[in-house]
Amino acid sequence: SNRVRDVVEDPEGVLWFATRDGLTKLENGNFRTFSTRHGLPDNRLRDIELAADSSLWVASRGGLCNVDNDQFRCYTESDGLINNRIQSISKADNAGLWLGTEEGASFFSNGQFTNYSVDEGLANNIIYATHYDREGNIWFGTFGGGVSIFLGNHFKSYTVEQGLPNNVVSSITEDR
């Protein structure tokens, strides 16, 4: 696909591409694309993260997948995920994953999901971006609610009222 959402290089030097047509890997000069035929729940991918064990976590419009040795293990709403339409993945220090979806956030650890939405204090349920910062905080960029930070037991949000130029936040990064 001409639409690449993310690129990750694994420890063996293999490049992985999240595209609108599946997960593509470039290994030894050869491309191979994995799709729903290979176990993905949906071909429209949004984000990828490299796990500590060198497997990949893949965010799709159909759920979360772990890819190890070209084999897929996928998780969906039926497994406890708040929403299958995942926009963003961020790794936490404790080996957990924070997921931003179109209906809130999920924290995934040890095969279990903990879910958060506006009911728990998130500024907006549509999350475009997640960022786990060096102080151990998770940030959420939302569609119309600005930015929310999870402080362990509650959310604090920032909007145009606190100085953001816009309440639609599609990317978050941290300076050094």
Secondary structure, DSSP 8 states (H G I E B T S, - for coil): ---EEEEEE-TTS-EEEEETTEEEEEETTEEEEE-GGGT-S-S-EEEEEE-TTS-EEEEETTEEEEEETTEEEEE-GGGT-S-S-EEEEEE-TTS-EEEEETTEEEEEETTEEEEE-GGGT-S-S-EEEEEE-TTS-EEEEEBSS-EEEE-SS-EEEE-GGGT-S-SB--------
